[in-house]
Amino acid sequence: AHDYAVALAKVDFPPASRVIALEGQATALIYMQAAAGLGKLATPVIADTPPVRQAAVLAAMAQGYPTYLTQEVEGIAEHYSFSGEGPLVRVWPRSQANPGAPRHLVAQPFVDGALHLVGYDLEWLAEAGGPALRVAFYWRPTTQLTQVYKLSLRLMAGDVVLRQEDRYPLRLVAPTTSWAPGETVRDVHYLKTPVTATPQTTHLRV
C-alpha cells in the first residue's frame, strides 16, 4: 500500500490536475501530499460508484483539467484517448494523447500487423514492499481492432518462470477495441520480483 501511494503521488501532474479515485485511493494521495510533499498539483476527487466516476470524468474534461483515473470507468472509452502514467491512467481528448517517447525503440508487429509495439521503458525499482519492475509498452494500432486483447507478463530466469501475471492494458479503462488507429498508447505495469532476481539473470517475456 505504501509503494502504491508513493507511485501515485510521484506522477508528474500538471497544475490543476484531478485524480478521480475511490475514497481509500484518494486518502493515500492526500496522505502523501501532507506527509511527503508529493503530488501537490493534483486534487483528489472521491468517486466510489461507476455513475459518480463517469460524471466526474465528464465534468473535469469539460473544464479542461488534466484528468487521471485509478481504475476503469464505464462508457468513456470511445470518447477519449488514454495513456498510462505510473499507476494511473490519464484521460485525453480523443486522438490527442501525448504519451511521450519510449526509451527503447522496437518494431514488433502483433495481430497480423494490425497492432505494433513501437517501444518500451523498463525500470528496476527498490520499493519498501520488495523489488519490482515498472514496464511501459508503447502500442500503435494501424486499424480498428476487433478483439479485446490481454497481456501475459512472464518474469523468467532462463527457462524458469519466476512470476506470471495476465493483465488487460490500461487497467481496462480503454479496451483495445476502443483504441484510435494511428495513435500511440502507453500502457504501464508494475510487477513484483523475487529478491534474488537481477537484471543480469532475469528477463521479461511478453
Backbone as a chain_set.jsonl record, in Angstrom:
{"seq": "AHDYAVALAKVDFPPASRVIALEGQATALIYMQAAAGLGKLATPVIADTPPVRQAAVLAAMAQGYPTYLTQEVEGIAEHYSFSGEGPLVRVWPRSQANPGAPRHLVAQPFVDGALHLVGYDLEWLAEAGGPALRVAFYWRPTTQLTQVYKLSLRLMAGDVVLRQEDRYPLRLVAPTTSWAPGETVRDVHYLKTPVTATPQTTHLRV", "coords": {"N": [[0.828, -1.202, 0.0], [1.968, 1.214, 0.752], [3.934, 1.53, -1.225], [2.275, 1.819, -3.473], [0.968, 4.233, -2.852], [3.127, 6.028, -2.881], [4.008, 5.79, -5.567], [1.716, 6.696, -6.884], [1.56, 9.38, -5.98], [3.904, 10.395, -7.025], [3.537, 10.78, -9.702], [3.947, 12.885, -12.513], [2.262, 15.462, -12.256], [0.442, 17.907, -14.09], [-0.366, 21.396, -13.389], [-3.416, 21.93, -11.542], [-4.476, 19.389, -11.811], [-6.781, 16.631, -11.751], [-7.564, 13.815, -9.85], [-9.399, 11.086, -10.125], [-10.866, 8.916, -7.966], [-11.289, 6.028, -5.803], [-12.357, 6.236, -2.351], [-10.387, 5.31, -0.522], [-8.087, 5.304, -2.137], [-7.909, 7.998, -2.817], [-7.426, 8.991, -0.274], [-4.879, 7.971, 0.183], [-3.368, 9.539, -1.607], [-3.821, 12.095, -0.518], [-2.594, 11.751, 1.948], [0.137, 11.384, 1.191], [0.62, 13.851, 0.055], [0.513, 15.495, 2.317], [2.349, 14.306, 4.118], [4.742, 13.826, 2.741], [5.028, 15.792, 0.883], [4.463, 15.328, -1.782], [2.949, 15.213, -5.065], [1.407, 17.564, -5.044], [0.196, 19.173, -6.943], [-2.078, 17.981, -7.705], [-5.576, 17.377, -7.327], [-7.531, 15.316, -5.413], [-10.474, 13.521, -6.32], [-13.159, 12.122, -4.934], [-14.829, 9.261, -5.871], [-16.832, 6.821, -5.602], [-18.614, 5.105, -6.885], [-19.607, 3.679, -10.077], [-21.388, 5.435, -11.702], [-20.876, 7.934, -10.504], [-18.132, 8.204, -10.922], [-18.062, 8.333, -13.733], [-19.502, 10.727, -14.189], [-17.778, 12.5, -12.917], [-15.496, 12.383, -14.543], [-16.515, 13.435, -16.959], [-17.156, 16.038, -16.115], [-14.656, 17.08, -15.269], [-13.119, 16.927, -17.633], [-14.617, 18.571, -19.301], [-14.112, 21.009, -18.181], [-11.506, 21.339, -18.742], [-9.464, 20.288, -17.147], [-6.425, 18.529, -16.43], [-6.845, 15.117, -16.298], [-7.037, 12.203, -14.338], [-7.267, 8.664, -13.742], [-7.874, 6.058, -11.375], [-8.879, 3.594, -11.883], [-11.111, 1.551, -13.953], [-13.68, 3.169, -15.885], [-16.885, 3.027, -16.85], [-18.318, 3.486, -20.113], [-16.808, 5.552, -21.298], [-14.723, 4.967, -22.988], [-14.697, 5.1, -25.851], [-14.859, 7.782, -26.303], [-12.709, 9.295, -25.526], [-9.072, 9.571, -25.42], [-6.232, 7.766, -24.048], [-3.53, 7.368, -21.665], [-1.038, 5.525, -19.92], [0.14, 6.527, -16.761], [2.388, 6.125, -14.508], [0.87, 4.43, -11.822], [-1.581, 5.289, -12.627], [-4.142, 6.224, -15.044], [-4.205, 8.499, -17.601], [-6.631, 10.726, -18.924], [-7.37, 11.918, -22.116], [-8.384, 14.363, -24.608], [-10.071, 13.004, -27.471], [-7.941, 11.287, -29.671], [-5.783, 12.93, -29.075], [-3.787, 12.262, -27.318], [-0.71, 12.479, -25.521], [1.775, 10.671, -25.07], [4.525, 10.789, -24.753], [7.958, 9.826, -25.565], [9.293, 6.549, -26.084], [11.962, 4.959, -24.217], [13.313, 2.86, -25.333], [13.347, 1.83, -28.591], [11.4, -0.25, -30.682], [10.252, -2.52, -33.241], [7.813, -4.287, -33.475], [5.444, -6.301, -34.781], [2.039, -7.253, -34.077], [-0.938, -9.287, -34.116], [-1.288, -9.881, -36.879], [-0.138, -7.601, -37.998], [-1.902, -5.576, -37.39], [-1.559, -4.332, -35.003], [1.094, -2.669, -33.425], [4.013, -2.921, -31.468], [5.877, -0.287, -30.553], [7.795, 0.635, -28.879], [9.386, 0.65, -25.59], [9.67, 1.167, -22.007], [11.72, 0.266, -19.283], [12.248, -0.359, -15.935], [13.998, -1.088, -12.989], [12.95, -1.274, -9.655], [13.557, -0.368, -6.277], [11.622, -0.99, -3.798], [9.632, -0.337, -0.811], [8.094, -2.56, -0.244], [9.51, -4.57, -1.4], [11.576, -5.66, -4.227], [10.816, -4.547, -7.587], [9.545, -4.409, -10.965], [8.988, -1.825, -13.273], [7.278, -1.435, -16.164], [6.682, 0.003, -19.286], [4.692, -0.115, -22.1], [4.536, 0.839, -25.502], [2.093, 1.081, -27.642], [0.742, 0.874, -30.958], [-2.02, 0.9, -32.879], [-2.794, 0.006, -36.24], [-5.14, -0.155, -37.489], [-8.69, -0.368, -36.805], [-9.108, -2.307, -33.994], [-10.619, -5.472, -33.456], [-10.915, -7.208, -31.397], [-10.714, -7.728, -27.845], [-7.742, -7.534, -26.282], [-5.284, -9.097, -24.148], [-2.455, -8.936, -21.956], [0.228, -11.181, -21.29], [2.473, -11.38, -18.833], [5.627, -12.507, -18.124], [8.051, -13.221, -15.888], [11.259, -14.288, -16.222], [13.874, -16.623, -15.461], [16.264, -17.774, -17.198], [14.84, -20.598, -18.544], [12.952, -20.83, -16.631], [9.95, -19.913, -15.089], [9.544, -17.264, -13.033], [7.577, -15.563, -12.14], [4.241, -14.969, -13.122], [1.795, -12.972, -14.629], [-1.361, -12.148, -15.898], [-2.787, -9.522, -17.622], [-5.026, -6.817, -18.449], [-4.503, -4.183, -20.806], [-4.048, -0.725, -19.829], [-5.509, -0.88, -17.465], [-8.071, -1.729, -17.959], [-9.485, 0.563, -18.49], [-9.694, 1.475, -21.086], [-10.456, -0.708, -23.455], [-8.739, -2.659, -25.994], [-10.262, -2.592, -28.321], [-11.251, -0.054, -28.447], [-9.229, 1.676, -29.079], [-7.767, 4.354, -30.89], [-6.979, 4.195, -34.308], [-3.626, 4.578, -35.42], [-2.801, 6.124, -33.298], [-0.518, 6.434, -30.581], [-0.378, 4.425, -27.73], [0.437, 4.467, -24.419], [1.142, 2.069, -21.984], [1.282, 1.092, -18.718], [2.819, -1.07, -16.367], [3.302, -2.632, -13.18], [5.402, -4.995, -11.682], [5.966, -7.234, -9.216], [9.026, -8.619, -8.056], [11.067, -11.529, -7.368], [13.384, -11.48, -4.607], [15.811, -12.44, -5.337], [16.064, -11.937, -8.013], [17.782, -10.341, -10.687], [18.881, -7.766, -12.977], [20.814, -8.963, -14.54], [20.351, -11.687, -14.517], [17.742, -12.15, -15.163], [14.849, -11.939, -17.279], [12.132, -10.353, -19.038], [9.349, -11.735, -20.452], [6.907, -11.167, -22.872]], "CA": [[0.0, 0.0, 0.0], [2.862, 2.364, 0.789], [4.537, 1.676, -2.552], [1.243, 2.342, -4.365], [0.749, 5.639, -2.528], [4.286, 6.787, -3.352], [3.976, 5.824, -7.026], [0.598, 7.556, -7.28], [1.867, 10.787, -5.701], [5.069, 10.822, -7.794], [3.172, 11.087, -11.087], [4.294, 14.272, -12.861], [0.977, 16.104, -12.506], [0.358, 19.316, -14.454], [-1.185, 22.166, -12.447], [-4.878, 21.786, -11.519], [-4.871, 18.029, -12.171], [-7.822, 15.956, -10.981], [-7.381, 12.365, -9.751], [-10.706, 10.516, -9.798], [-10.415, 7.746, -7.237], [-12.039, 5.541, -4.657], [-12.011, 7.008, -1.156], [-9.107, 4.871, 0.025], [-7.022, 5.749, -3.032], [-7.792, 9.441, -2.632], [-6.801, 9.198, 1.031], [-3.446, 7.718, 0.014], [-2.786, 10.723, -2.229], [-3.867, 13.185, 0.468], [-1.564, 11.474, 2.954], [1.459, 11.647, 0.643], [0.743, 15.305, -0.097], [0.767, 16.098, 3.623], [3.489, 13.724, 4.824], [5.975, 13.823, 1.953], [5.049, 16.925, -0.039], [4.394, 14.829, -3.148], [1.679, 15.277, -5.771], [0.6, 18.696, -4.572], [-0.524, 19.821, -8.04], [-3.272, 17.18, -8.003], [-6.708, 17.407, -6.4], [-8.28, 14.06, -5.476], [-11.935, 13.589, -6.431], [-13.664, 10.83, -4.461], [-15.934, 8.768, -6.703], [-16.848, 5.414, -5.209], [-19.513, 4.293, -7.703], [-19.397, 3.927, -11.511], [-22.015, 6.654, -12.233], [-20.188, 9.121, -9.977], [-16.854, 8.301, -11.638], [-18.317, 8.804, -15.091], [-19.863, 12.147, -14.114], [-16.585, 13.259, -12.54], [-14.655, 12.486, -15.743], [-17.139, 14.373, -17.893], [-17.049, 17.395, -15.58], [-13.262, 17.515, -15.267], [-12.677, 17.131, -19.005], [-15.331, 19.733, -19.835], [-13.469, 22.21, -17.643], [-10.133, 21.399, -19.22], [-8.489, 19.845, -16.158], [-5.74, 17.253, -16.654], [-7.68, 14.179, -15.559], [-6.413, 10.899, -14.128], [-8.14, 7.647, -13.173], [-7.236, 4.949, -10.68], [-9.451, 2.336, -12.372], [-11.973, 1.665, -15.118], [-14.91, 3.967, -15.847], [-17.708, 2.561, -17.967], [-18.975, 4.428, -21.001], [-15.982, 6.672, -21.752], [-13.574, 4.501, -23.766], [-14.731, 5.537, -27.247], [-14.987, 9.245, -26.386], [-11.45, 9.927, -25.16], [-7.859, 8.775, -25.558], [-5.707, 7.469, -22.72], [-2.133, 6.944, -21.554], [-0.635, 5.137, -18.586], [1.022, 7.46, -16.051], [2.603, 5.416, -13.254], [-0.264, 3.542, -11.559], [-2.805, 5.96, -13.072], [-4.41, 6.363, -16.476], [-4.622, 9.856, -17.911], [-7.668, 10.892, -19.938], [-7.065, 12.984, -23.073], [-9.349, 14.489, -25.704], [-9.924, 11.922, -28.444], [-6.845, 11.36, -30.639], [-4.839, 13.979, -28.694], [-2.909, 11.792, -26.246], [0.716, 12.795, -25.671], [2.406, 9.748, -24.132], [5.972, 10.909, -24.729], [8.721, 8.896, -26.408], [9.876, 5.423, -25.337], [13.414, 4.936, -24.088], [13.814, 1.81, -26.219], [12.521, 1.692, -29.781], [11.319, -1.567, -31.305], [9.289, -2.586, -34.346], [7.307, -5.645, -33.333], [4.021, -6.373, -35.126], [1.151, -8.247, -33.496], [-2.272, -9.385, -34.719], [-1.129, -9.789, -38.336], [0.223, -6.239, -38.369], [-2.916, -4.587, -37.001], [-1.088, -3.671, -33.784], [2.546, -2.665, -33.36], [4.75, -2.432, -30.308], [6.864, 0.621, -31.141], [8.833, 0.946, -27.908], [9.1, 0.306, -24.202], [10.525, 1.617, -20.912], [11.855, -0.794, -18.289], [12.997, 0.171, -14.796], [14.009, -1.874, -11.756], [12.628, -0.415, -8.521], [13.78, -0.861, -4.918], [10.471, -0.452, -3.073], [9.511, -0.767, 0.581], [7.498, -3.887, -0.231], [10.355, -5.51, -2.128], [11.96, -5.213, -5.572], [9.747, -4.583, -8.585], [9.787, -3.878, -12.298], [7.975, -0.972, -13.907], [7.458, -1.529, -17.607], [5.693, 0.741, -20.082], [4.634, -0.511, -23.507], [4.006, 1.862, -26.408], [1.361, 0.358, -28.686], [0.131, 1.705, -32.005], [-2.842, 0.138, -33.822], [-2.828, 0.549, -37.59], [-6.535, -0.212, -37.898], [-9.566, -0.603, -35.656], [-9.008, -3.678, -33.505], [-11.951, -6.059, -33.285], [-10.925, -8.068, -30.223], [-10.12, -7.209, -26.615], [-6.534, -8.308, -26.039], [-4.716, -9.1, -22.807], [-1.023, -9.204, -21.905], [0.772, -12.16, -20.372], [3.795, -10.929, -18.413], [6.32, -13.631, -17.503], [9.409, -12.932, -15.441], [11.97, -15.535, -16.494], [15.292, -16.845, -15.198], [16.471, -18.84, -18.179], [13.542, -21.133, -18.966], [12.121, -20.972, -15.428], [9.036, -18.796, -14.858], [9.569, -16.817, -11.645], [6.282, -14.945, -11.839], [3.406, -14.73, -14.307], [0.541, -12.258, -14.407], [-2.101, -11.78, -17.1], [-3.441, -8.24, -17.332], [-5.526, -6.005, -19.551], [-3.862, -2.868, -20.918], [-4.715, 0.48, -19.319], [-6.384, -1.203, -16.321], [-9.415, -1.892, -18.534], [-10.135, 1.847, -18.744], [-9.989, 1.51, -22.522], [-10.065, -1.963, -24.109], [-8.055, -2.461, -27.269], [-11.234, -2.307, -29.382], [-11.582, 1.38, -28.446], [-8.052, 2.486, -29.387], [-7.84, 5.063, -32.167], [-5.914, 3.802, -35.234], [-2.561, 5.545, -35.645], [-2.421, 6.812, -32.064], [0.323, 5.65, -29.687], [-0.957, 4.214, -26.408], [1.398, 3.998, -23.407], [0.493, 1.169, -21.032], [2.269, 0.906, -17.65], [2.568, -2.179, -15.441], [4.249, -2.907, -12.104], [5.493, -6.43, -11.46], [6.835, -7.589, -8.101], [10.039, -9.591, -8.457], [11.752, -12.185, -6.247], [14.556, -10.726, -4.149], [17.001, -12.979, -5.996], [16.091, -11.552, -9.419], [18.64, -9.221, -11.03], [18.861, -7.5, -14.429], [21.765, -9.827, -15.234], [19.896, -13.088, -14.532], [16.281, -12.209, -15.338], [14.285, -11.185, -18.398], [10.673, -10.274, -19.065], [8.749, -12.211, -21.691], [5.581, -10.568, -23.008]], "C": [[0.865, 1.255, 0.0], [3.484, 2.601, -0.582], [3.537, 2.259, -3.546], [1.046, 3.833, -4.12], [1.891, 6.507, -3.037], [4.258, 6.914, -4.867], [2.87, 6.744, -7.534], [0.98, 9.024, -7.14], [3.055, 11.296, -6.505], [4.773, 11.009, -9.276], [3.439, 12.571, -11.349], [3.023, 15.027, -13.26], [1.152, 17.525, -13.025], [-0.473, 20.069, -13.415], [-2.681, 21.903, -12.647], [-5.348, 20.396, -11.94], [-5.96, 17.514, -11.239], [-7.558, 14.451, -11.024], [-8.694, 11.772, -9.252], [-10.471, 9.118, -9.237], [-11.462, 7.277, -6.238], [-11.549, 6.27, -3.402], [-10.656, 6.603, -0.582], [-7.93, 5.319, -0.82], [-6.801, 7.253, -2.911], [-7.11, 9.766, -1.308], [-5.301, 8.966, 0.961], [-2.749, 8.92, -0.601], [-2.741, 11.885, -1.235], [-2.779, 12.997, 1.522], [-0.177, 11.812, 2.42], [1.683, 13.133, 0.395], [1.139, 15.956, 1.224], [2.07, 15.609, 4.244], [4.804, 13.87, 4.073], [6.072, 14.978, 0.969], [4.993, 16.525, -1.493], [3.006, 15.064, -3.74], [0.807, 16.46, -5.432], [-0.146, 19.427, -5.681], [-1.822, 19.102, -8.384], [-4.317, 17.341, -6.913], [-7.451, 16.09, -6.503], [-9.785, 14.315, -5.516], [-12.468, 12.212, -6.049], [-14.896, 10.436, -5.267], [-15.998, 7.253, -6.523], [-17.748, 4.526, -6.063], [-19.315, 4.632, -9.179], [-20.104, 5.18, -12.034], [-21.333, 7.933, -11.752], [-18.845, 9.299, -10.672], [-17.053, 8.84, -13.048], [-18.653, 10.289, -15.103], [-18.647, 13.006, -13.783], [-15.646, 13.43, -13.719], [-15.222, 13.521, -16.701], [-16.967, 15.81, -17.417], [-15.61, 17.903, -15.654], [-12.768, 17.798, -16.681], [-13.354, 18.353, -19.626], [-14.702, 21.037, -19.368], [-11.99, 22.303, -17.99], [-9.082, 20.985, -18.217], [-7.738, 18.601, -16.651], [-6.368, 16.21, -15.731], [-7.045, 12.796, -15.53], [-7.389, 9.962, -13.432], [-7.308, 6.594, -12.453], [-7.738, 3.608, -11.188], [-10.471, 2.619, -13.46], [-13.197, 2.527, -14.826], [-15.731, 3.587, -17.069], [-18.208, 3.736, -18.807], [-18.131, 5.576, -21.519], [-14.939, 6.264, -22.778], [-13.546, 5.055, -25.181], [-14.729, 7.053, -27.404], [-13.681, 9.987, -26.103], [-10.287, 9.043, -25.596], [-7.201, 8.691, -24.187], [-4.221, 7.139, -22.802], [-1.858, 6.569, -20.106], [0.355, 6.135, -18.018], [1.279, 6.862, -14.669], [1.448, 4.45, -13.021], [-1.602, 4.122, -12.016], [-2.95, 5.889, -14.586], [-4.893, 7.79, -16.717], [-5.639, 9.848, -19.041], [-7.308, 12.096, -20.799], [-8.257, 13.186, -24.003], [-9.056, 13.447, -26.782], [-8.85, 12.235, -29.484], [-5.85, 12.471, -30.325], [-3.912, 13.553, -27.562], [-1.454, 12.125, -26.558], [1.502, 11.916, -24.697], [3.906, 9.902, -23.985], [6.629, 9.836, -25.577], [9.283, 7.763, -25.559], [11.388, 5.539, -25.27], [14.038, 3.928, -25.052], [12.85, 1.655, -27.39], [12.564, 0.258, -30.283], [10.328, -1.471, -32.462], [8.747, -4.008, -34.383], [5.811, -5.682, -33.661], [3.311, -7.491, -34.368], [-0.133, -8.27, -34.313], [-2.197, -9.156, -36.236], [-0.872, -8.354, -38.802], [-0.796, -5.184, -38.008], [-2.512, -3.795, -35.767], [0.424, -3.792, -33.735], [3.006, -2.223, -31.979], [5.898, -1.595, -30.844], [7.962, 1.007, -30.151], [8.435, 0.516, -26.516], [10.064, 1.03, -23.274], [10.577, 0.477, -19.902], [12.749, -0.291, -17.171], [12.864, -0.782, -13.606], [13.84, -0.93, -10.579], [12.972, -1.119, -7.211], [12.704, -0.242, -4.034], [10.423, -0.995, -1.654], [8.974, -2.192, 0.68], [8.304, -4.928, -0.975], [10.646, -5.016, -3.531], [10.813, -5.383, -6.562], [10.274, -4.078, -9.915], [8.65, -2.949, -12.68], [8.26, -0.988, -15.4], [6.325, -0.763, -18.29], [5.811, 0.282, -21.528], [4.012, 0.623, -24.314], [3.408, 1.131, -27.614], [0.816, 1.324, -29.716], [-0.689, 0.813, -32.937], [-2.828, 0.811, -35.19], [-4.244, 0.551, -38.15], [-7.384, -0.445, -36.657], [-9.492, -2.072, -35.239], [-10.394, -4.216, -33.17], [-12.035, -6.998, -32.085], [-10.285, -7.347, -29.037], [-8.936, -8.1, -26.257], [-6.026, -8.095, -24.621], [-3.23, -9.417, -22.919], [-0.729, -10.342, -20.934], [2.21, -11.749, -20.074], [4.469, -12.066, -17.646], [7.748, -13.231, -17.174], [10.187, -14.237, -15.433], [13.411, -15.482, -15.976], [15.682, -18.042, -16.051], [15.125, -19.303, -18.692], [12.571, -21.285, -17.795], [11.262, -19.714, -15.249], [9.044, -18.45, -13.373], [8.232, -16.232, -11.214], [5.532, -14.732, -13.146], [2.138, -14.013, -13.89], [-0.069, -11.914, -15.759], [-2.937, -10.547, -16.802], [-3.976, -7.615, -18.61], [-4.739, -4.693, -19.614], [-4.72, -1.771, -20.295], [-5.733, 0.182, -18.23], [-7.848, -1.313, -16.727], [-10.17, -0.576, -18.664], [-10.565, 1.93, -20.201], [-9.541, 0.2, -23.14], [-9.48, -1.694, -25.488], [-9.019, -2.157, -28.419], [-11.585, -0.831, -29.47], [-10.406, 2.258, -28.842], [-8.166, 3.092, -30.786], [-6.696, 4.628, -33.079], [-4.909, 4.931, -35.439], [-2.086, 6.259, -34.398], [-1.583, 5.885, -31.184], [-0.292, 5.617, -28.294], [0.137, 3.708, -25.478], [0.645, 3.249, -22.311], [1.518, 0.756, -19.988], [1.847, -0.235, -16.727], [3.686, -2.246, -14.401], [4.226, -4.408, -11.833], [6.471, -6.68, -10.31], [7.795, -8.695, -8.531], [10.61, -10.289, -7.22], [13.016, -11.407, -5.861], [15.832, -11.212, -4.824], [17.126, -12.551, -7.456], [16.997, -10.329, -9.617], [18.528, -8.959, -12.534], [19.787, -8.422, -15.203], [21.237, -11.25, -15.405], [18.434, -13.25, -14.935], [15.88, -11.446, -16.571], [12.776, -11.275, -18.353], [10.181, -10.717, -20.431], [7.3, -11.733, -21.74], [4.846, -11.254, -24.149]], "O": [[0.543, 2.24, -0.665], [3.553, 3.738, -1.048], [3.9, 3.099, -4.37], [0.966, 4.613, -5.069], [1.66, 7.595, -3.564], [4.458, 8.003, -5.405], [3.064, 7.483, -8.499], [0.759, 9.821, -8.052], [3.212, 12.507, -6.66], [5.673, 11.364, -10.038], [3.179, 13.412, -10.487], [2.743, 15.209, -14.445], [1.937, 18.285, -12.458], [-1.207, 19.45, -12.645], [-3.145, 21.685, -13.766], [-6.487, 20.234, -12.377], [-6.042, 17.918, -10.079], [-7.354, 13.879, -12.095], [-9.054, 11.941, -8.087], [-9.948, 8.242, -9.925], [-12.383, 8.009, -5.877], [-10.461, 6.847, -3.394], [-9.864, 7.464, -0.198], [-6.883, 5.678, -0.282], [-5.665, 7.728, -2.901], [-6.314, 10.702, -1.225], [-4.531, 9.679, 1.604], [-1.656, 9.288, -0.17], [-1.727, 12.576, -1.131], [-2.127, 13.955, 1.936], [0.609, 12.458, 3.113], [2.807, 13.621, 0.512], [1.985, 16.848, 1.259], [2.814, 16.396, 4.829], [5.86, 14.019, 4.687], [7.088, 15.13, 0.291], [5.422, 17.286, -2.36], [2.012, 15.109, -3.016], [-0.417, 16.37, -5.522], [-1.037, 20.227, -5.393], [-2.578, 19.551, -9.246], [-3.991, 17.43, -5.729], [-7.96, 15.761, -7.574], [-10.298, 15.205, -4.838], [-12.248, 11.24, -6.773], [-15.875, 11.18, -5.336], [-15.303, 6.503, -7.209], [-17.653, 3.302, -5.973], [-18.902, 5.744, -9.507], [-19.475, 5.947, -12.763], [-21.225, 8.902, -12.503], [-18.455, 10.425, -10.981], [-16.3, 9.701, -13.503], [-18.142, 11.033, -15.94], [-18.502, 14.111, -14.307], [-15.057, 14.497, -13.89], [-14.496, 14.382, -17.196], [-16.668, 16.699, -18.214], [-15.378, 19.042, -16.06], [-12.079, 18.791, -16.911], [-12.728, 19.086, -20.392], [-14.752, 22.047, -20.069], [-11.306, 23.239, -17.577], [-7.906, 21.297, -18.406], [-8.354, 17.708, -17.233], [-6.414, 16.403, -14.516], [-6.578, 12.285, -16.548], [-8.226, 10.392, -12.639], [-6.19, 6.279, -12.86], [-7.098, 2.583, -10.953], [-10.679, 3.768, -13.848], [-13.679, 2.606, -13.696], [-15.302, 3.809, -18.202], [-18.483, 4.821, -18.294], [-18.672, 6.499, -22.127], [-14.32, 7.134, -23.39], [-12.484, 5.442, -25.669], [-14.61, 7.558, -28.521], [-13.562, 11.174, -26.406], [-10.479, 7.925, -26.075], [-7.553, 9.438, -23.273], [-3.715, 6.7, -23.834], [-2.368, 7.201, -19.181], [1.296, 6.545, -18.698], [0.483, 7.063, -13.752], [1.077, 3.716, -13.937], [-2.646, 3.503, -11.808], [-2.013, 5.544, -15.306], [-5.869, 8.235, -16.113], [-5.53, 9.072, -19.99], [-6.981, 13.163, -20.281], [-9.063, 12.272, -24.172], [-7.903, 13.057, -26.972], [-8.849, 13.304, -30.095], [-5.135, 12.917, -31.223], [-3.309, 14.406, -26.911], [-1.022, 12.062, -27.71], [1.858, 12.37, -23.609], [4.512, 9.21, -23.167], [5.952, 9.038, -26.226], [9.708, 7.995, -24.427], [12.019, 6.134, -26.143], [15.156, 4.123, -25.528], [11.667, 1.377, -27.192], [13.62, -0.373, -30.308], [9.652, -0.456, -32.631], [9.161, -4.825, -35.205], [5.0, -5.153, -32.902], [3.898, -8.528, -34.059], [-0.381, -7.367, -35.112], [-2.941, -8.35, -36.795], [-1.332, -7.947, -39.869], [-0.583, -4.005, -38.29], [-3.051, -2.719, -35.508], [0.98, -4.865, -33.968], [2.466, -1.282, -31.397], [6.792, -2.115, -31.512], [8.95, 1.634, -30.535], [7.309, 0.078, -26.279], [11.14, 1.456, -23.692], [9.575, -0.207, -19.69], [13.871, 0.152, -17.415], [11.766, -1.223, -13.263], [14.508, 0.102, -10.508], [12.714, -2.312, -7.051], [12.848, 0.891, -3.574], [11.082, -1.983, -1.33], [9.353, -2.943, 1.579], [7.84, -6.052, -1.166], [10.03, -4.052, -3.986], [9.953, -6.248, -6.396], [11.306, -3.412, -9.983], [7.483, -3.254, -12.438], [9.342, -0.604, -15.844], [5.161, -0.878, -17.907], [6.898, 0.29, -22.107], [3.076, 1.282, -23.86], [4.127, 0.634, -28.481], [0.467, 2.458, -29.392], [-0.115, 0.045, -33.709], [-2.848, 2.038, -35.286], [-4.513, 1.187, -39.169], [-6.851, -0.694, -35.575], [-9.779, -2.966, -36.034], [-11.241, -3.485, -32.656], [-13.105, -7.526, -31.786], [-9.432, -6.476, -29.206], [-9.109, -9.282, -25.962], [-6.292, -7.075, -23.984], [-2.798, -10.084, -23.859], [-1.361, -10.451, -19.884], [3.063, -11.768, -20.961], [3.944, -12.534, -16.636], [8.548, -12.941, -18.063], [9.828, -15.18, -14.727], [14.076, -14.448, -16.042], [15.454, -19.189, -15.665], [14.348, -18.505, -19.217], [11.477, -21.822, -17.967], [11.776, -18.596, -15.254], [8.602, -19.247, -12.546], [7.811, -16.387, -10.068], [6.127, -14.357, -14.157], [1.485, -14.395, -12.919], [0.626, -11.443, -16.659], [-3.707, -10.529, -15.841], [-3.457, -7.846, -19.702], [-4.353, -4.155, -18.576], [-5.945, -1.873, -20.239], [-6.715, 0.91, -18.083], [-8.748, -1.026, -15.938], [-11.374, -0.584, -18.922], [-11.661, 2.396, -20.512], [-8.341, 0.005, -23.335], [-9.699, -0.633, -26.073], [-8.622, -1.524, -29.398], [-12.16, -0.395, -30.467], [-10.561, 3.476, -28.935], [-8.599, 2.436, -31.734], [-5.538, 4.687, -32.663], [-5.288, 6.09, -35.61], [-1.06, 6.938, -34.434], [-1.891, 4.7, -31.05], [-0.679, 6.651, -27.749], [0.706, 2.642, -25.713], [-0.356, 3.734, -21.783], [2.524, 0.134, -20.328], [0.68, -0.354, -16.354], [4.847, -1.959, -14.691], [3.159, -5.018, -11.764], [7.659, -6.375, -10.42], [7.42, -9.597, -9.281], [10.633, -9.702, -6.138], [13.634, -10.755, -6.703], [16.823, -10.485, -4.879], [18.167, -12.768, -8.078], [16.977, -9.398, -8.812], [18.119, -9.846, -13.283], [19.578, -8.646, -16.395], [21.633, -11.947, -16.34], [17.941, -14.373, -15.036], [16.482, -10.422, -16.894], [12.211, -12.16, -17.711], [10.557, -10.138, -21.45], [6.558, -11.875, -20.768], [3.703, -10.906, -24.444]]}, "num_chains": 1, "name": "protein.A"}
